[in-house]
Amino acid sequence: MTKVLIVDDDELFRTMLTEMVQREGHQVGTATNGNEALTAIEHSRPDLIITDILMPEKDGIELIMELARRDARIPIIAVSGGRRSISLEFNLESAKLMGVRATLPKPFTREQLREAIAGALS
């Protein structure tokens, strides 16, 4: 069973995404920001991380950079709704440049998520 860590500060979205990923047969852990994610990874290394880009404390870009610095080599899917004054395209393009396996703009469908997970794990 694949272990997936979902990192998102929006409780409603995190819950919905958790249910979607569990329905695909994966084990799910959650974190509300990059700092919590790093702590979770130290306790139980996931097979895949799905992270929002814009979050308080340590955002998704900072999390991706920290994991690269640690040479963690965990596949990552970056998601973003493009809130605040930064564009959605900028957020997701920045994540792609940092080596994430897939990006998903919010909102996305279950099929898009399924395809992103399959691609990230292949």
Biopython code that builds the backbone (N, CA, C, O; Angstrom):
import numpy as np
from Bio.PDB.StructureBuilder import StructureBuilder

atoms = [
    (1, "MET", "N", (0.846, -1.188, 0.000)),
    (1, "MET", "CA", (0.000, 0.000, 0.000)),
    (1, "MET", "C", (0.885, 1.242, 0.000)),
    (1, "MET", "O", (1.805, 1.358, 0.810)),
    (2, "THR", "N", (0.605, 2.154, -0.899)),
    (2, "THR", "CA", (1.370, 3.382, -1.035)),
    (2, "THR", "C", (1.019, 4.354, 0.080)),
    (2, "THR", "O", (-0.155, 4.591, 0.365)),
    (3, "LYS", "N", (2.058, 4.919, 0.716)),
    (3, "LYS", "CA", (1.842, 5.929, 1.755)),
    (3, "LYS", "C", (1.953, 7.315, 1.132)),
    (3, "LYS", "O", (2.974, 7.665, 0.540)),
    (4, "VAL", "N", (0.882, 8.100, 1.274)),
    (4, "VAL", "CA", (0.820, 9.439, 0.696)),
    (4, "VAL", "C", (0.699, 10.454, 1.819)),
    (4, "VAL", "O", (-0.135, 10.305, 2.711)),
    (5, "LEU", "N", (1.532, 11.483, 1.775)),
    (5, "LEU", "CA", (1.435, 12.589, 2.728)),
    (5, "LEU", "C", (0.800, 13.771, 2.006)),
    (5, "LEU", "O", (1.318, 14.245, 0.995)),
    (6, "ILE", "N", (-0.328, 14.243, 2.538)),
    (6, "ILE", "CA", (-1.031, 15.394, 1.977)),
    (6, "ILE", "C", (-0.725, 16.603, 2.853)),
    (6, "ILE", "O", (-0.927, 16.569, 4.067)),
    (7, "VAL", "N", (-0.235, 17.677, 2.224)),
    (7, "VAL", "CA", (0.155, 18.887, 2.942)),
    (7, "VAL", "C", (-0.670, 20.048, 2.405)),
    (7, "VAL", "O", (-0.476, 20.484, 1.270)),
    (8, "ASP", "N", (-1.601, 20.549, 3.231)),
    (8, "ASP", "CA", (-2.456, 21.662, 2.814)),
    (8, "ASP", "C", (-3.024, 22.318, 4.061)),
    (8, "ASP", "O", (-3.450, 21.629, 4.988)),
    (9, "ASP", "N", (-3.031, 23.644, 4.090)),
    (9, "ASP", "CA", (-3.528, 24.375, 5.258)),
    (9, "ASP", "C", (-5.046, 24.505, 5.277)),
    (9, "ASP", "O", (-5.616, 24.831, 6.319)),
    (10, "ASP", "N", (-5.709, 24.263, 4.166)),
    (10, "ASP", "CA", (-7.165, 24.374, 4.081)),
    (10, "ASP", "C", (-7.785, 23.053, 4.546)),
    (10, "ASP", "O", (-7.702, 22.040, 3.851)),
    (11, "GLU", "N", (-8.407, 23.077, 5.730)),
    (11, "GLU", "CA", (-8.923, 21.847, 6.333)),
    (11, "GLU", "C", (-9.949, 21.141, 5.456)),
    (11, "GLU", "O", (-9.910, 19.919, 5.314)),
    (12, "LEU", "N", (-10.859, 21.896, 4.872)),
    (12, "LEU", "CA", (-11.893, 21.307, 4.036)),
    (12, "LEU", "C", (-11.281, 20.633, 2.803)),
    (12, "LEU", "O", (-11.642, 19.505, 2.467)),
    (13, "PHE", "N", (-10.367, 21.316, 2.139)),
    (13, "PHE", "CA", (-9.717, 20.741, 0.962)),
    (13, "PHE", "C", (-8.874, 19.531, 1.350)),
    (13, "PHE", "O", (-8.885, 18.521, 0.647)),
    (14, "ARG", "N", (-8.141, 19.621, 2.466)),
    (14, "ARG", "CA", (-7.286, 18.522, 2.927)),
    (14, "ARG", "C", (-8.130, 17.271, 3.203)),
    (14, "ARG", "O", (-7.736, 16.158, 2.855)),
    (15, "THR", "N", (-9.290, 17.468, 3.831)),
    (15, "THR", "CA", (-10.187, 16.352, 4.128)),
    (15, "THR", "C", (-10.717, 15.724, 2.845)),
    (15, "THR", "O", (-10.736, 14.500, 2.713)),
    (16, "MET", "N", (-11.149, 16.563, 1.894)),
    (16, "MET", "CA", (-11.655, 16.068, 0.621)),
    (16, "MET", "C", (-10.567, 15.307, -0.141)),
    (16, "MET", "O", (-10.818, 14.227, -0.676)),
    (17, "LEU", "N", (-9.376, 15.866, -0.188)),
    (17, "LEU", "CA", (-8.266, 15.224, -0.887)),
    (17, "LEU", "C", (-7.890, 13.908, -0.206)),
    (17, "LEU", "O", (-7.591, 12.927, -0.887)),
    (18, "THR", "N", (-7.901, 13.876, 1.109)),
    (18, "THR", "CA", (-7.618, 12.642, 1.857)),
    (18, "THR", "C", (-8.596, 11.552, 1.461)),
    (18, "THR", "O", (-8.194, 10.417, 1.203)),
    (19, "GLU", "N", (-9.875, 11.889, 1.411)),
    (19, "GLU", "CA", (-10.889, 10.903, 1.032)),
    (19, "GLU", "C", (-10.678, 10.416, -0.397)),
    (19, "GLU", "O", (-10.806, 9.221, -0.664)),
    (20, "MET", "N", (-10.357, 11.319, -1.314)),
    (20, "MET", "CA", (-10.121, 10.935, -2.707)),
    (20, "MET", "C", (-8.945, 9.969, -2.814)),
    (20, "MET", "O", (-9.023, 8.969, -3.528)),
    (21, "VAL", "N", (-7.858, 10.266, -2.107)),
    (21, "VAL", "CA", (-6.655, 9.429, -2.185)),
    (21, "VAL", "C", (-6.904, 8.077, -1.511)),
    (21, "VAL", "O", (-6.448, 7.047, -2.008)),
    (22, "GLN", "N", (-7.616, 8.070, -0.397)),
    (22, "GLN", "CA", (-7.928, 6.807, 0.279)),
    (22, "GLN", "C", (-8.809, 5.925, -0.602)),
    (22, "GLN", "O", (-8.645, 4.705, -0.612)),
    (23, "ARG", "N", (-9.741, 6.526, -1.338)),
    (23, "ARG", "CA", (-10.610, 5.751, -2.238)),
    (23, "ARG", "C", (-9.818, 5.085, -3.351)),
    (23, "ARG", "O", (-10.273, 4.104, -3.941)),
    (24, "GLU", "N", (-8.636, 5.613, -3.639)),
    (24, "GLU", "CA", (-7.763, 5.007, -4.643)),
    (24, "GLU", "C", (-6.919, 3.879, -4.029)),
    (24, "GLU", "O", (-6.112, 3.259, -4.724)),
    (25, "GLY", "N", (-7.104, 3.616, -2.736)),
    (25, "GLY", "CA", (-6.425, 2.501, -2.078)),
    (25, "GLY", "C", (-5.107, 2.839, -1.419)),
    (25, "GLY", "O", (-4.322, 1.941, -1.112)),
    (26, "HIS", "N", (-4.847, 4.118, -1.194)),
    (26, "HIS", "CA", (-3.591, 4.529, -0.582)),
    (26, "HIS", "C", (-3.777, 4.863, 0.899)),
    (26, "HIS", "O", (-4.857, 5.268, 1.326)),
    (27, "GLN", "N", (-2.719, 4.687, 1.660)),
    (27, "GLN", "CA", (-2.685, 5.089, 3.064)),
    (27, "GLN", "C", (-2.323, 6.567, 3.098)),
    (27, "GLN", "O", (-1.429, 6.997, 2.370)),
    (28, "VAL", "N", (-3.007, 7.356, 3.939)),
    (28, "VAL", "CA", (-2.809, 8.807, 3.922)),
    (28, "VAL", "C", (-2.425, 9.341, 5.296)),
    (28, "VAL", "O", (-3.004, 8.967, 6.315)),
    (29, "GLY", "N", (-1.432, 10.224, 5.293)),
    (29, "GLY", "CA", (-1.095, 11.048, 6.444)),
    (29, "GLY", "C", (-1.280, 12.488, 6.021)),
    (29, "GLY", "O", (-1.270, 12.786, 4.827)),
    (30, "THR", "N", (-1.451, 13.398, 6.984)),
    (30, "THR", "CA", (-1.669, 14.796, 6.630)),
    (30, "THR", "C", (-0.792, 15.730, 7.466)),
    (30, "THR", "O", (-0.320, 15.385, 8.549)),
    (31, "ALA", "N", (-0.600, 16.921, 6.915)),
    (31, "ALA", "CA", (0.107, 17.999, 7.589)),
    (31, "ALA", "C", (-0.503, 19.310, 7.108)),
    (31, "ALA", "O", (-1.025, 19.381, 5.995)),
    (32, "THR", "N", (-0.441, 20.354, 7.944)),
    (32, "THR", "CA", (-1.053, 21.631, 7.582)),
    (32, "THR", "C", (-0.070, 22.636, 7.003)),
    (32, "THR", "O", (-0.477, 23.693, 6.522)),
    (33, "ASN", "N", (1.229, 22.318, 7.044)),
    (33, "ASN", "CA", (2.235, 23.204, 6.452)),
    (33, "ASN", "C", (3.542, 22.424, 6.282)),
    (33, "ASN", "O", (3.644, 21.266, 6.688)),
    (34, "GLY", "N", (4.519, 23.064, 5.687)),
    (34, "GLY", "CA", (5.787, 22.402, 5.416)),
    (34, "GLY", "C", (6.536, 21.947, 6.653)),
    (34, "GLY", "O", (7.193, 20.906, 6.630)),
    (35, "ASN", "N", (6.449, 22.710, 7.731)),
    (35, "ASN", "CA", (7.128, 22.301, 8.967)),
    (35, "ASN", "C", (6.543, 20.999, 9.504)),
    (35, "ASN", "O", (7.282, 20.085, 9.870)),
    (36, "GLU", "N", (5.208, 20.918, 9.549)),
    (36, "GLU", "CA", (4.564, 19.681, 9.998)),
    (36, "GLU", "C", (4.911, 18.523, 9.069)),
    (36, "GLU", "O", (5.105, 17.394, 9.519)),
    (37, "ALA", "N", (4.986, 18.805, 7.782)),
    (37, "ALA", "CA", (5.321, 17.766, 6.814)),
    (37, "ALA", "C", (6.717, 17.199, 7.076)),
    (37, "ALA", "O", (6.906, 15.983, 7.056)),
    (38, "LEU", "N", (7.686, 18.069, 7.320)),
    (38, "LEU", "CA", (9.048, 17.610, 7.582)),
    (38, "LEU", "C", (9.109, 16.738, 8.828)),
    (38, "LEU", "O", (9.827, 15.738, 8.855)),
    (39, "THR", "N", (8.359, 17.114, 9.857)),
    (39, "THR", "CA", (8.292, 16.299, 11.075)),
    (39, "THR", "C", (7.665, 14.944, 10.768)),
    (39, "THR", "O", (8.166, 13.911, 11.213)),
    (40, "ALA", "N", (6.573, 14.944, 10.009)),
    (40, "ALA", "CA", (5.905, 13.692, 9.651)),
    (40, "ALA", "C", (6.829, 12.783, 8.843)),
    (40, "ALA", "O", (6.845, 11.570, 9.052)),
    (41, "ILE", "N", (7.593, 13.362, 7.929)),
    (41, "ILE", "CA", (8.503, 12.590, 7.076)),
    (41, "ILE", "C", (9.598, 11.939, 7.913)),
    (41, "ILE", "O", (10.027, 10.826, 7.610)),
    (42, "GLU", "N", (10.055, 12.622, 8.967)),
    (42, "GLU", "CA", (11.084, 12.056, 9.843)),
    (42, "GLU", "C", (10.557, 10.833, 10.581)),
    (42, "GLU", "O", (11.322, 9.915, 10.874)),
    (43, "HIS", "N", (9.262, 10.806, 10.886)),
    (43, "HIS", "CA", (8.662, 9.691, 11.629)),
    (43, "HIS", "C", (8.250, 8.537, 10.726)),
    (43, "HIS", "O", (8.357, 7.373, 11.113)),
    (44, "SER", "N", (7.784, 8.854, 9.535)),
    (44, "SER", "CA", (7.328, 7.819, 8.609)),
    (44, "SER", "C", (7.452, 8.339, 7.185)),
    (44, "SER", "O", (6.649, 9.160, 6.741)),
    (45, "ARG", "N", (8.446, 7.863, 6.484)),
    (45, "ARG", "CA", (8.723, 8.341, 5.127)),
    (45, "ARG", "C", (7.598, 7.927, 4.173)),
    (45, "ARG", "O", (7.313, 6.738, 4.028)),
    (46, "PRO", "N", (6.965, 8.902, 3.526)),
    (46, "PRO", "CA", (5.908, 8.558, 2.569)),
    (46, "PRO", "C", (6.504, 8.142, 1.226)),
    (46, "PRO", "O", (7.673, 8.400, 0.938)),
    (47, "ASP", "N", (5.672, 7.494, 0.416)),
    (47, "ASP", "CA", (6.061, 7.125, -0.936)),
    (47, "ASP", "C", (5.776, 8.259, -1.917)),
    (47, "ASP", "O", (6.333, 8.298, -3.014)),
    (48, "LEU", "N", (4.896, 9.190, -1.508)),
    (48, "LEU", "CA", (4.476, 10.298, -2.353)),
    (48, "LEU", "C", (4.009, 11.441, -1.462)),
    (48, "LEU", "O", (3.399, 11.218, -0.416)),
    (49, "ILE", "N", (4.302, 12.677, -1.889)),
    (49, "ILE", "CA", (3.816, 13.870, -1.189)),
    (49, "ILE", "C", (2.952, 14.662, -2.157)),
    (49, "ILE", "O", (3.341, 14.901, -3.300)),
    (50, "ILE", "N", (1.776, 15.066, -1.690)),
    (50, "ILE", "CA", (0.923, 15.993, -2.436)),
    (50, "ILE", "C", (0.875, 17.258, -1.599)),
    (50, "ILE", "O", (0.339, 17.250, -0.491)),
    (51, "THR", "N", (1.433, 18.347, -2.118)),
    (51, "THR", "CA", (1.521, 19.565, -1.323)),
    (51, "THR", "C", (0.914, 20.774, -2.022)),
    (51, "THR", "O", (1.069, 20.966, -3.228)),
    (52, "ASP", "N", (0.227, 21.572, -1.235)),
    (52, "ASP", "CA", (-0.218, 22.879, -1.692)),
    (52, "ASP", "C", (1.027, 23.749, -1.802)),
    (52, "ASP", "O", (2.052, 23.459, -1.184)),
    (53, "ILE", "N", (0.937, 24.805, -2.583)),
    (53, "ILE", "CA", (2.066, 25.711, -2.729)),
    (53, "ILE", "C", (2.019, 26.825, -1.683)),
    (53, "ILE", "O", (3.015, 27.082, -1.008)),
    (54, "LEU", "N", (0.879, 27.479, -1.547)),
    (54, "LEU", "CA", (0.776, 28.627, -0.643)),
    (54, "LEU", "C", (0.183, 28.206, 0.693)),
    (54, "LEU", "O", (-0.994, 27.857, 0.785)),
    (55, "MET", "N", (1.034, 28.246, 1.749)),
    (55, "MET", "CA", (0.637, 27.886, 3.113)),
    (55, "MET", "C", (1.404, 28.762, 4.090)),
    (55, "MET", "O", (2.456, 29.303, 3.749)),
    (56, "PRO", "N", (0.882, 28.906, 5.309)),
    (56, "PRO", "CA", (1.622, 29.663, 6.319)),
    (56, "PRO", "C", (2.825, 28.869, 6.844)),
    (56, "PRO", "O", (2.951, 27.671, 6.595)),
    (57, "GLU", "N", (3.683, 29.549, 7.559)),
    (57, "GLU", "CA", (4.890, 29.005, 8.198)),
    (57, "GLU", "C", (5.922, 28.555, 7.181)),
    (57, "GLU", "O", (6.873, 29.291, 6.915)),
    (58, "LYS", "N", (5.768, 27.371, 6.604)),
    (58, "LYS", "CA", (6.678, 26.902, 5.546)),
    (58, "LYS", "C", (5.777, 26.474, 4.394)),
    (58, "LYS", "O", (5.003, 25.524, 4.516)),
    (59, "ASP", "N", (5.887, 27.192, 3.262)),
    (59, "ASP", "CA", (4.993, 26.898, 2.142)),
    (59, "ASP", "C", (5.504, 25.717, 1.327)),
    (59, "ASP", "O", (6.537, 25.127, 1.645)),
    (60, "GLY", "N", (4.763, 25.379, 0.270)),
    (60, "GLY", "CA", (5.112, 24.230, -0.551)),
    (60, "GLY", "C", (6.426, 24.367, -1.283)),
    (60, "GLY", "O", (7.170, 23.396, -1.413)),
    (61, "ILE", "N", (6.720, 25.559, -1.763)),
    (61, "ILE", "CA", (8.003, 25.786, -2.453)),
    (61, "ILE", "C", (9.162, 25.575, -1.477)),
    (61, "ILE", "O", (10.159, 24.938, -1.817)),
    (62, "GLU", "N", (9.025, 26.111, -0.271)),
    (62, "GLU", "CA", (10.080, 25.925, 0.741)),
    (62, "GLU", "C", (10.212, 24.454, 1.123)),
    (62, "GLU", "O", (11.324, 23.972, 1.338)),
    (63, "LEU", "N", (9.096, 23.737, 1.209)),
    (63, "LEU", "CA", (9.134, 22.306, 1.506)),
    (63, "LEU", "C", (9.853, 21.553, 0.387)),
    (63, "LEU", "O", (10.717, 20.719, 0.658)),
    (64, "ILE", "N", (9.507, 21.839, -0.852)),
    (64, "ILE", "CA", (10.154, 21.186, -2.000)),
    (64, "ILE", "C", (11.664, 21.452, -1.987)),
    (64, "ILE", "O", (12.463, 20.543, -2.211)),
    (65, "MET", "N", (12.043, 22.702, -1.725)),
    (65, "MET", "CA", (13.466, 23.057, -1.672)),
    (65, "MET", "C", (14.186, 22.328, -0.541)),
    (65, "MET", "O", (15.306, 21.851, -0.723)),
    (66, "GLU", "N", (13.553, 22.241, 0.617)),
    (66, "GLU", "CA", (14.165, 21.560, 1.761)),
    (66, "GLU", "C", (14.339, 20.070, 1.477)),
    (66, "GLU", "O", (15.376, 19.496, 1.811)),
    (67, "LEU", "N", (13.347, 19.444, 0.870)),
    (67, "LEU", "CA", (13.458, 18.025, 0.543)),
    (67, "LEU", "C", (14.563, 17.791, -0.494)),
    (67, "LEU", "O", (15.275, 16.789, -0.422)),
    (68, "ALA", "N", (14.708, 18.697, -1.445)),
    (68, "ALA", "CA", (15.788, 18.587, -2.427)),
    (68, "ALA", "C", (17.143, 18.740, -1.741)),
    (68, "ALA", "O", (18.092, 18.018, -2.048)),
    (69, "ARG", "N", (17.221, 19.694, -0.805)),
    (69, "ARG", "CA", (18.470, 19.908, -0.071)),
    (69, "ARG", "C", (18.855, 18.661, 0.718)),
    (69, "ARG", "O", (20.034, 18.322, 0.826)),
    (70, "ARG", "N", (17.855, 17.988, 1.264)),
    (70, "ARG", "CA", (18.086, 16.759, 2.035)),
    (70, "ARG", "C", (18.254, 15.539, 1.134)),
    (70, "ARG", "O", (18.519, 14.440, 1.621)),
    (71, "ASP", "N", (18.104, 15.726, -0.169)),
    (71, "ASP", "CA", (18.197, 14.634, -1.143)),
    (71, "ASP", "C", (17.198, 13.529, -0.806)),
    (71, "ASP", "O", (17.527, 12.345, -0.862)),
    (72, "ALA", "N", (15.973, 13.930, -0.455)),
    (72, "ALA", "CA", (14.953, 12.990, 0.001)),
    (72, "ALA", "C", (14.438, 12.078, -1.110)),
    (72, "ALA", "O", (14.071, 10.932, -0.852)),
    (73, "ARG", "N", (14.410, 12.581, -2.340)),
    (73, "ARG", "CA", (13.979, 11.794, -3.497)),
    (73, "ARG", "C", (12.592, 11.177, -3.329)),
    (73, "ARG", "O", (12.366, 10.031, -3.717)),
    (74, "ILE", "N", (11.676, 11.930, -2.757)),
    (74, "ILE", "CA", (10.285, 11.502, -2.630)),
    (74, "ILE", "C", (9.510, 12.181, -3.759)),
    (74, "ILE", "O", (9.585, 13.402, -3.901)),
    (75, "PRO", "N", (8.767, 11.417, -4.565)),
    (75, "PRO", "CA", (7.977, 12.049, -5.622)),
    (75, "PRO", "C", (6.978, 13.048, -5.025)),
    (75, "PRO", "O", (6.380, 12.796, -3.978)),
    (76, "ILE", "N", (6.811, 14.179, -5.707)),
    (76, "ILE", "CA", (5.937, 15.238, -5.204)),
    (76, "ILE", "C", (4.969, 15.672, -6.293)),
    (76, "ILE", "O", (5.339, 15.829, -7.456)),
    (77, "ILE", "N", (3.714, 15.862, -5.884)),
    (77, "ILE", "CA", (2.700, 16.496, -6.727)),
    (77, "ILE", "C", (2.387, 17.830, -6.063)),
    (77, "ILE", "O", (2.041, 17.872, -4.883)),
    (78, "ALA", "N", (2.507, 18.923, -6.819)),
    (78, "ALA", "CA", (2.209, 20.258, -6.298)),
    (78, "ALA", "C", (0.825, 20.678, -6.775)),
    (78, "ALA", "O", (0.483, 20.516, -7.947)),
    (79, "VAL", "N", (0.026, 21.224, -5.845)),
    (79, "VAL", "CA", (-1.298, 21.743, -6.193)),
    (79, "VAL", "C", (-1.369, 23.205, -5.764)),
    (79, "VAL", "O", (-0.733, 23.612, -4.792)),
    (80, "SER", "N", (-2.149, 23.983, -6.502)),
    (80, "SER", "CA", (-2.288, 25.394, -6.139)),
    (80, "SER", "C", (-3.565, 25.964, -6.706)),
    (80, "SER", "O", (-3.997, 25.625, -7.808)),
    (81, "GLY", "N", (-4.161, 26.852, -5.908)),
    (81, "GLY", "CA", (-5.329, 27.584, -6.360)),
    (81, "GLY", "C", (-4.967, 28.984, -6.795)),
    (81, "GLY", "O", (-5.832, 29.726, -7.260)),
    (82, "GLY", "N", (-3.707, 29.365, -6.657)),
    (82, "GLY", "CA", (-3.237, 30.660, -7.123)),
    (82, "GLY", "C", (-3.780, 31.839, -6.352)),
    (82, "GLY", "O", (-3.926, 32.924, -6.916)),
    (83, "ARG", "N", (-4.083, 31.662, -5.081)),
    (83, "ARG", "CA", (-4.611, 32.779, -4.300)),
    (83, "ARG", "C", (-3.509, 33.784, -3.982)),
    (83, "ARG", "O", (-2.369, 33.620, -4.417)),
    (84, "ARG", "N", (-3.837, 34.780, -3.255)),
    (84, "ARG", "CA", (-2.978, 35.935, -2.984)),
    (84, "ARG", "C", (-2.701, 36.647, -4.294)),
    (84, "ARG", "O", (-3.490, 36.519, -5.230)),
    (85, "SER", "N", (-1.640, 37.372, -4.393)),
    (85, "SER", "CA", (-1.391, 38.137, -5.621)),
    (85, "SER", "C", (-0.498, 37.406, -6.612)),
    (85, "SER", "O", (-0.150, 37.955, -7.657)),
    (86, "ILE", "N", (-0.127, 36.182, -6.293)),
    (86, "ILE", "CA", (0.755, 35.412, -7.161)),
    (86, "ILE", "C", (-0.105, 34.533, -8.066)),
    (86, "ILE", "O", (-1.067, 33.923, -7.599)),
    (87, "SER", "N", (0.219, 34.465, -9.317)),
    (87, "SER", "CA", (-0.603, 33.710, -10.253)),
    (87, "SER", "C", (-0.436, 32.205, -10.077)),
    (87, "SER", "O", (0.605, 31.714, -9.641)),
    (88, "LEU", "N", (-1.489, 31.503, -10.431)),
    (88, "LEU", "CA", (-1.493, 30.053, -10.399)),
    (88, "LEU", "C", (-0.383, 29.490, -11.280)),
    (88, "LEU", "O", (0.333, 28.575, -10.872)),
    (89, "GLU", "N", (-0.241, 30.033, -12.485)),
    (89, "GLU", "CA", (0.764, 29.530, -13.413)),
    (89, "GLU", "C", (2.178, 29.702, -12.859)),
    (89, "GLU", "O", (3.026, 28.826, -13.030)),
    (90, "PHE", "N", (2.428, 30.827, -12.199)),
    (90, "PHE", "CA", (3.748, 31.066, -11.618)),
    (90, "PHE", "C", (4.042, 30.031, -10.537)),
    (90, "PHE", "O", (5.132, 29.459, -10.507)),
    (91, "ASN", "N", (3.079, 29.787, -9.650)),
    (91, "ASN", "CA", (3.272, 28.823, -8.562)),
    (91, "ASN", "C", (3.590, 27.439, -9.089)),
    (91, "ASN", "O", (4.553, 26.806, -8.656)),
    (92, "LEU", "N", (2.781, 26.971, -10.023)),
    (92, "LEU", "CA", (2.965, 25.617, -10.523)),
    (92, "LEU", "C", (4.198, 25.504, -11.415)),
    (92, "LEU", "O", (4.875, 24.476, -11.398)),
    (93, "GLU", "N", (4.496, 26.521, -12.177)),
    (93, "GLU", "CA", (5.696, 26.505, -13.012)),
    (93, "GLU", "C", (6.952, 26.497, -12.140)),
    (93, "GLU", "O", (7.924, 25.810, -12.454)),
    (94, "SER", "N", (6.931, 27.253, -11.053)),
    (94, "SER", "CA", (8.066, 27.254, -10.117)),
    (94, "SER", "C", (8.282, 25.856, -9.545)),
    (94, "SER", "O", (9.418, 25.395, -9.429)),
    (95, "ALA", "N", (7.194, 25.188, -9.191)),
    (95, "ALA", "CA", (7.293, 23.829, -8.649)),
    (95, "ALA", "C", (7.863, 22.869, -9.693)),
    (95, "ALA", "O", (8.686, 22.017, -9.360)),
    (96, "LYS", "N", (7.438, 22.996, -10.946)),
    (96, "LYS", "CA", (7.961, 22.140, -12.014)),
    (96, "LYS", "C", (9.461, 22.313, -12.158)),
    (96, "LYS", "O", (10.190, 21.337, -12.333)),
    (97, "LEU", "N", (9.922, 23.555, -12.084)),
    (97, "LEU", "CA", (11.347, 23.825, -12.215)),
    (97, "LEU", "C", (12.153, 23.196, -11.083)),
    (97, "LEU", "O", (13.351, 22.951, -11.228)),
    (98, "MET", "N", (11.498, 22.938, -9.968)),
    (98, "MET", "CA", (12.175, 22.334, -8.823)),
    (98, "MET", "C", (12.099, 20.816, -8.829)),
    (98, "MET", "O", (12.581, 20.159, -7.907)),
    (99, "GLY", "N", (11.491, 20.263, -9.871)),
    (99, "GLY", "CA", (11.523, 18.812, -10.028)),
    (99, "GLY", "C", (10.313, 18.043, -9.534)),
    (99, "GLY", "O", (10.393, 16.822, -9.397)),
    (100, "VAL", "N", (9.200, 18.699, -9.262)),
    (100, "VAL", "CA", (8.030, 17.922, -8.867)),
    (100, "VAL", "C", (7.586, 17.061, -10.035)),
    (100, "VAL", "O", (7.816, 17.408, -11.194)),
    (101, "ARG", "N", (6.958, 15.951, -9.734)),
    (101, "ARG", "CA", (6.564, 15.000, -10.774)),
    (101, "ARG", "C", (5.324, 15.437, -11.540)),
    (101, "ARG", "O", (5.181, 15.131, -12.724)),
    (102, "ALA", "N", (4.416, 16.162, -10.860)),
    (102, "ALA", "CA", (3.177, 16.601, -11.503)),
    (102, "ALA", "C", (2.664, 17.838, -10.793)),
    (102, "ALA", "O", (2.999, 18.096, -9.637)),
    (103, "THR", "N", (1.842, 18.601, -11.509)),
    (103, "THR", "CA", (1.184, 19.754, -10.906)),
    (103, "THR", "C", (-0.303, 19.677, -11.229)),
    (103, "THR", "O", (-0.704, 19.190, -12.285)),
    (104, "LEU", "N", (-1.110, 20.173, -10.288)),
    (104, "LEU", "CA", (-2.560, 20.202, -10.481)),
    (104, "LEU", "C", (-3.090, 21.560, -10.045)),
    (104, "LEU", "O", (-2.874, 21.970, -8.905)),
    (105, "PRO", "N", (-3.781, 22.262, -10.935)),
    (105, "PRO", "CA", (-4.443, 23.502, -10.513)),
    (105, "PRO", "C", (-5.746, 23.163, -9.796)),
    (105, "PRO", "O", (-6.496, 22.294, -10.241)),
    (106, "LYS", "N", (-6.015, 23.850, -8.681)),
    (106, "LYS", "CA", (-7.295, 23.666, -7.985)),
    (106, "LYS", "C", (-8.363, 24.462, -8.721)),
    (106, "LYS", "O", (-8.081, 25.574, -9.167)),
    (107, "PRO", "N", (-9.559, 23.945, -8.864)),
    (107, "PRO", "CA", (-9.983, 22.584, -8.514)),
    (107, "PRO", "C", (-9.589, 21.605, -9.611)),
    (107, "PRO", "O", (-9.381, 21.987, -10.762)),
    (108, "PHE", "N", (-9.493, 20.337, -9.231)),
    (108, "PHE", "CA", (-9.186, 19.285, -10.197)),
    (108, "PHE", "C", (-10.128, 18.119, -9.957)),
    (108, "PHE", "O", (-10.757, 18.021, -8.903)),
    (109, "THR", "N", (-10.219, 17.237, -10.943)),
    (109, "THR", "CA", (-11.121, 16.096, -10.850)),
    (109, "THR", "C", (-10.411, 14.904, -10.221)),
    (109, "THR", "O", (-9.187, 14.881, -10.089)),
    (110, "ARG", "N", (-11.208, 13.925, -9.842)),
    (110, "ARG", "CA", (-10.654, 12.695, -9.284)),
    (110, "ARG", "C", (-9.794, 11.988, -10.334)),
    (110, "ARG", "O", (-8.753, 11.419, -10.007)),
    (111, "GLU", "N", (-10.235, 12.026, -11.599)),
    (111, "GLU", "CA", (-9.474, 11.399, -12.673)),
    (111, "GLU", "C", (-8.120, 12.099, -12.869)),
    (111, "GLU", "O", (-7.106, 11.432, -13.074)),
    (112, "GLN", "N", (-8.098, 13.432, -12.809)),
    (112, "GLN", "CA", (-6.836, 14.164, -12.926)),
    (112, "GLN", "C", (-5.902, 13.796, -11.772)),
    (112, "GLN", "O", (-4.697, 13.637, -11.969)),
    (113, "LEU", "N", (-6.462, 13.663, -10.575)),
    (113, "LEU", "CA", (-5.654, 13.267, -9.420)),
    (113, "LEU", "C", (-5.119, 11.855, -9.615)),
    (113, "LEU", "O", (-3.940, 11.601, -9.370)),
    (114, "ARG", "N", (-5.964, 10.943, -10.049)),
    (114, "ARG", "CA", (-5.560, 9.548, -10.284)),
    (114, "ARG", "C", (-4.399, 9.498, -11.283)),
    (114, "ARG", "O", (-3.419, 8.784, -11.067)),
    (115, "GLU", "N", (-4.514, 10.258, -12.374)),
    (115, "GLU", "CA", (-3.461, 10.284, -13.387)),
    (115, "GLU", "C", (-2.160, 10.882, -12.838)),
    (115, "GLU", "O", (-1.072, 10.387, -13.134)),
    (116, "ALA", "N", (-2.274, 11.935, -12.047)),
    (116, "ALA", "CA", (-1.085, 12.557, -11.464)),
    (116, "ALA", "C", (-0.385, 11.609, -10.504)),
    (116, "ALA", "O", (0.844, 11.525, -10.501)),
    (117, "ILE", "N", (-1.150, 10.895, -9.693)),
    (117, "ILE", "CA", (-0.567, 9.929, -8.754)),
    (117, "ILE", "C", (0.129, 8.811, -9.514)),
    (117, "ILE", "O", (1.265, 8.457, -9.197)),
    (118, "ALA", "N", (-0.543, 8.252, -10.513)),
    (118, "ALA", "CA", (0.052, 7.178, -11.299)),
    (118, "ALA", "C", (1.343, 7.640, -11.967)),
    (118, "ALA", "O", (2.342, 6.921, -11.961)),
    (119, "GLY", "N", (1.322, 8.838, -12.542)),
    (119, "GLY", "CA", (2.514, 9.372, -13.196)),
    (119, "GLY", "C", (3.643, 9.633, -12.223)),
    (119, "GLY", "O", (4.804, 9.364, -12.532)),
    (120, "ALA", "N", (3.319, 10.154, -11.052)),
    (120, "ALA", "CA", (4.346, 10.469, -10.056)),
    (120, "ALA", "C", (5.002, 9.204, -9.493)),
    (120, "ALA", "O", (6.185, 9.205, -9.153)),
    (121, "LEU", "N", (4.230, 8.146, -9.401)),
    (121, "LEU", "CA", (4.758, 6.904, -8.824)),
    (121, "LEU", "C", (5.442, 6.004, -9.843)),
    (121, "LEU", "O", (6.085, 5.024, -9.466)),
    (122, "SER", "N", (5.312, 6.325, -11.143)),
    (122, "SER", "CA", (5.920, 5.464, -12.167)),
    (122, "SER", "C", (7.385, 5.778, -12.367)),
    (122, "SER", "O", (8.045, 5.146, -13.191)),
]
sb = StructureBuilder()
sb.init_structure("model")
sb.init_model(0)
sb.init_chain("A")
sb.init_seg("    ")
for serial, (resi, resn, name, xyz) in enumerate(atoms, 1):
    if name == "N":
        sb.init_residue(resn, " ", resi, " ")
    sb.init_atom(name, np.array(xyz, "f"), 0.0, 1.0, " ", f" {name:<3s}", serial, name[0])
structure = sb.get_structure()
